[in-house]
Amino acid sequence: MQFSQPMFPLHPPPPPSSGGAAAGDAVAPPLVRTYRAWKGNNEFCLGGRVIFGPDVKSIFLTMFLIVAPVAVFSAFVARKLLDDFPHHWGYSILIILIVLTMFVLITLVLTSGRDPGIVPRNAQPPLMMDESDGSANINNEQTPRLHFPRSKEVIVNGVSVKIKYCDTCMLYRPPRCSHCSVCDNCVERFDHHCPWVGQCIGLRNYRFYYMFVFSATLLCLYIHGFCWVYIKKIMDSEEISIWKAMIKTPASIALILYSFISVWFVGGLTVFHTYLISKNQSTYENFRYRYDQQANPFDKGVAENFKEIFCSVIPPSKNKFRSKIPIPKEPSEASGRRAIESLSPVVRKTAGDLELGAPVYNDAEEEFESDYADEFANDDEHGKGSEIGDMPVDLSRMLYTEGGQRQVASSLRHSLWERDTKDSGEKTHFGT
C-alpha cells in the first residue's frame, strides 16, 4: 500500500489577520516578567530581585536560633562583664558580639536570597541525529530518526566526564551540575539543598554558605567561652565553688549547653566543607563516591582550590528574572485529552507523548512502526481497511505545537466521519 500526500499541512496555518490591522502588522503578544512564569518551585521577593527556595520559611527559624541566644547572652552575661575589665575593655565584648552576629545574618541572607547557579530550561528538547540507525523511509522520503542519548561524555582536563540528560529541563547538564528535586531546577556545581537556609547550594552561593557556617561556629565558640569567663568571675568575687557559681547564673548554663550542641553541628559542617574545598569536591560528589574510581579533573591543589572558591569572580546569573517575556501558552488538558481519546489506540500513545512534550526515543519509534505495519498487514489480510488504515497520516512530522495537535486530531476525526458516512450510504443503497 502506498502512502498518499498528507491531508493536512506540515505547519499550522497562520492566524487570520484582523480587518482593522494593516498588512504586515503583527499583534504583539502580552508580556510578563520572567519570575512570574517561572516553572521551578522558587519564591520571589521585591519584584523578582530576590529568589528563595520553596522552604524559605525555614530561614526565619534559623534567624531565631541565632538571634535568641545572642539576646540572652547580651542581657544576662555581656552586660555584667562591661565593668569587670580595665580601660573599658568590657565594651569590646558586646561590640564584637554584635559585629559577629550581623556578619552571620548577612551571609545567611546572601546564601538564601540569590540565584545559586540555576541553568535555564529549554523550551523544547534538543534534536539529535542518530547516525547509527540511519534514516527512516516514510512517504518514500528519507526522514532522519530522532535520538536522545541519556548521557554523553565530555573531556575535562584530560579526563572523561559523563553528563546526563535532564527530562525536566530538557537539556544536557553541564559538568558538576545536578537537578534539585526540592527546587526543581538544574544547578551548576550542585553541592546540596540546605533546609536551614531554604536554598540550593551551588556555584554562585557556595562561598557565602561556607562563610555562614564558619562564622556561626565562631559565634558559638565566642558565647560558650565568655559564659565560662562570667562563671569564673563569680567564683573569684564571691570565693565559692564552681557548682555554686553555676547555680547563680542559670542563663550561662543554658547558653553553655546550647552552644555546645550547636558547635557540633555548624563546626562539623565547617570542618567537612574545609576538607571538600581542599579536594575541590562537592557534597553531592563526595556522597556518591564520584572520584573514588577515577581522578578528580577539577582538583588543582589545595592552594588553588581555596583560591578558586574565595578569590575567583562569581559568574553572573544566567537568568534575568525581571526581563519581560511572552506569556507561555499551555495546551488545554481537557481539549488535548478529548482529542487523544478520539484517536485509535495506535495513534493515541504517540499523540499523548507529543501533547505532554515527551521526547520520542528510538525504542518508542520502532515499536510504533511495528504496530503500524501490523495494522496495515491485518487490513490487507481481511480485505478492508481499519479505522485508520487508509488515512494518509505522516506521524513523523507531527509538531510539538498546540495548533499542530489540534489539526491532527481534527483531520483524523474528519476522515473517520467521512468513512462512516460512506459506509452507511453504501449499506442503504444495498437495502433498496
N, C-alpha and C positions, 0 to 999 in steps of 0.2 A: 504493500500500500504506500502510495506516495503522498507526501505532505504538500498541501497547497499553501499559498501565501497566508500569513496570519490575517485574521479577520478584524484585528484591531491594530492601531499604530503602535510602533515601538515606544514612542514617547507620548505622554498625555498631552492633549491639545491645549493650546494656550487659552487662558480665560478670556471670555468675550469682553471687548473694550466697551466702556460706558459711552453713551451718546454724547454726554457733555464734555468728555475728555478729548483733547486734541490728539491726533495721530502721533504715535511715538512717545507720548507721555506715559510714564509708569507710575502707578499708585504706590506711594511709599508705605511699606509695612509698618505697623506700630512697633515702637521700640520700648525696651525695658532694660533696667540695669542688670548686669550680669549676675550679681549676687541674688537677685530676686528670682532668677530662673536656674539657680544652682541645683544640680542634681545630687550633690553629696548631702551628708547629714549635718553639715556645719550650721552654726548660729552666727549671725552677723549683727554688728552694732555700729552706730554712728554712720549710717548710710553706706555700709559696706567697707568702711575704713578699718574695721577690726573684725577678725574672724576667730571664732572659737570652735571647739569640738561640740558634739551633741550633749556631752555631760559637763557643760560649762558651769552648772550649779555647784559642782564639787570644788570649784576654786574658792567659793565663799567659805566652805568648811575648812579648806586649807588655810585661808587667811585667819579664820578664827583660832585655829590651832597654833598659829604663830603669834597673833596679837594678844590673846588671852593670857598666856604665861608671861609675856613681856609686861603687860599691865600689872599683873600681880607682883612681879619682881620689882617693878618701879615703885609700887605703893608700899610694899612691906619689907623690902631689902635695900634697894639702892637709895631710897630716901633717907634711911637711917645710917647709911655709910657716908653721907655727904660731909659731915663734920669730924669724921674719925681719921682723916688723913691731913697732914700739914700742907700749907700753901694752897688750900682749896683743891687739892688733887681729887677729892671725893666727887667733885662735879664732873670730872672726866669719865667716871664710871657711867653716869647717866647719859652723857653726850655720846660716848662710844656705843652704848646700847641703842640709842635712837638711830644713829647713823647705820649701824649694822642691820637693824630691823627694817629700815627703809630700803636698804640695798636688797635684802631678801624679798621684800614685796615687789620691788621694781623688776627684778629678774623673773619673779613668778609671773607677772603680767606680760613681760616680753616673751616668755616661753609660751604662755597660753593664748595670747591675743594676736599672733602673727601667723602668716602662711608658713607651715613647716617645710614646704617644698612640694606642693601638690602639682602633679603633672596633668595638664588639661586633657579632657576627654576628647576623643574623636567623634564626629557626628555620624560616621559610618565606618564599618570595619575596613581595613586595608585590603585591596585586591591584589593577590599574588598569583603568578602563573605557575602551575605545576608542570615543570618541563619533563618530569619522568613519565607522566601519563599522556603526554602529547595533547591532542585536542579531540573533541567530540564532534562527530558528523551529524549535525542536526539541520533539517531542511536543506540537505545537500550542501551545507556550508561548513567550513572549518571554524568551529567555535571553541576557543581555548577554555579548558576547565579551570575552575577557581579552587584554590587550595590555601588553607590556613594552617601552616605548621604550628603546633602547640608550643614549640620552643625553637630558638636559634642560638647559635654560638658566635660570640664576638671575641676578638683578641684585645686584651687589656694588658699592656706592659709585657707582652710576650706570653701571656697565659690565657688559655681559652676559658671564657666565662659564658655560662648558659643564661640566656634571658628568656622569659616566658611571655606568652600572650595573655593579656587580661581581657576576659569576655565582657566585664562590666564597662571598662574604659575604652575597649576596642582599640588597643594599641599594644605594641611590644614594649614591655617595661625596660627602661634604661638599666644598666648595671647597678646593683645595690638598691634597686627600687622594689617596693612591695606594696600590695594593696591592703589597706587597713579596713578590717571588717566593721569597725565601730564607726569611723568617719565615712566609709565607703568612698575612699579616694586612693589613688596610687601616689605614694610619697617617695621622693628621691632620698637616697641614703636612709631608708626607714630604719629607725632604731627600735621603737616600741610605742605603744599608745599608753600614756600615763594617766590613770584616772584621777590622780591627785591634782594635776594641773588642767585636766579636761581637754587635752590636745595631743595630737601625734607629735612624736619627737623625731625630727628628720634633719635634712641638710641645713635648713635656714634657722632653726631654733635650738639645735643641739648645744651650741656654745652657751646659750643663756640657761639651758636646763642644767648643765654641769655647774655653772656659776651659782645657780639657785640651790642645788643640793650641797655644794661646798660651803656657801655662806650660811645655810641653815645649820650645818654641822658646827661651824664656828659659833653661831648664836647659842646652840645648845650647850657647848662646852663653856662658853662665857657665863651663862646663867648658872650652870652647875658649879663652876669654880667659885664664883662670888657668893653663892649660898653657903659654901663651906667657910669662906672668909668671914662672913657675918656670924656664923656659929662660933668660930674661933674668937672673934671679938667679944662675944657674950661670955665665953669661958674665961677669958683673961680679965674682963672688967668685974665680973662677979665671983671669980675664983670658984667655979663649980665644975662638975664633970661634964663630959660631952653629952651624956644622955639627958642631964637636966637642962643643958643649954639647948638641945634639940626640942625639948618639950616647950621651952619658952618661945619658940618660933615655928609653929606648925606650917606656916606658909613656905618656909625654907625647905622643910621636909617634903612637902608636896612637890615643890619645884625640883628638888633633887631627884625624886623618883620619876617625875615626868621627863626631865631632861635626860636621865639615864636610859630610859626606854627609847626616847626619840633619837638619841645619838646612835643607837644601834641600827636604826632604820636609815636615816639620812647619811650617817657615817659609813654604813655598809655600801650604800649606793655610790658615795664618793670614792671609796676605795675601788669598787668594781669598775666604775667608769674611768677611773685613772688608769687602770690596767688595760681597758679596752682602747683608750686613746693611745697608749704606748704601743699597742699592736695594730692600730688602725682597723679596728673591727667595730661592728655594731652589735647591740644586744641580740638582734634577730639572727645575725650570722653566727654569733657565739653559741646561742642555744641550739642551733641547728647543726653545729659542728661543721660549718661550711668549709673551713680551711684545715681540717684535720687530715684529709687525704690529699690535699694539694696546697701549693704555695699561695700565700695571700698576695695578689698582684698589686694591692693598694698600700702595702707596708713599705714605708720609706725610711725606716729607722726611727728611734724614739724621739730624737730632737725634731726631725722634720714632721713627724706625726703630730706632735704638740703644736708646732708652728702652723700646720695646716688647719687645725681646729681653732686656734685662738688668734692667729695673726693674718689669716687669709681674708680676702674680701668676700663678704656674704653675697652670693648671687642674687639679683633682683627676682621678684616673684614672676612666674610665668603666667599668672592670672591677673587680669585687670578687672577687679570686681565691680568697679564703678563705671566701667565703659558701657555704652548702650548697644544692645544687640536686638535683632528682630525677635519677636515673641516666637519661641519654638512651637511648631504645630504638632500636637499629639494626635495620632489616629484614634478615632472613636472606637472604644472597645465593643460597644453594642452593635454598631454597624459592621465592624470587622468580623464579629462573631457570627452575625446573621449571614454575611457573605460566605464565610467559610463553611457554615453548616449546609448551605445550598449546593456546595460542590460535592463531587464524588469522593469516596474515601481515598483514592489515589492522589487526587489533587489537594485534598483538604490539608494534609500534613505539610506539604510544601508551601501552600499559601499561608498557613498559620505561621510557619517559620519566617516567612517574609514579612508578615504583619508585625511580628514581635521583634524584628530586626536581628534574628539569629543568623549567624554565619552558616553558609551552606558548605559542608565539607565533602570531600570526595566519596566517603563511605555512604553518606546520605544520597548523593547524586547517583552513584552506581545502583543503590537499592531502588531508587525511583525509576531509573531506566529499565531495570529488570522487570519491575511491576508494570511499567508502561508497555513494555514489549509483550509480556504475558497477556495483558488485556487485549492487545491487538491480535495476538495469536488465537485467543478464545473467540474473537469476533470472526476471524476467517474460518474457524472450525465449525461454528454454528451457523454460519451463513448470513449473519446480520450483525450490525454494529451495536455496541453497547451505548450507554448514555453519552459517553464522550469519545466513542470510537472514531467517529468521522469528524471530530471537531479539530480544526487546524490551530491548536494552541501550542505555541513555542514557549514552553516554561523556562527555558534557559535565558530568556530575555525579559523576564518579569523584573520590574524595578522595585527598589526599596522606597517607594513613594506611596502616599495615601491615594493619590489620583490613579496611579497605575493599578493598585489593588482593586479599587472600585471599578475600574474599567474592565479588568479581567473578570471579576465576578459578574458584572453586568452582561458581558459578552457571552459568558457561559450560560447564564440564565436565559438570555435571548435565544440562543441556539437550541437549548432544551425545550423551550416553549414552541419554537417553530417545528421541532421534530414531533412533539406530542400532537400539535395541530394537524400536521401532515398525516400522521398515523391514524388519528381519529377520522380525518376526511376520507382516507382510503377505506377504512372499515365501513363507513357509512355508504360509500359507493358500492361495496360488495353486497351490502344488505339490500340495496334497491335493485 
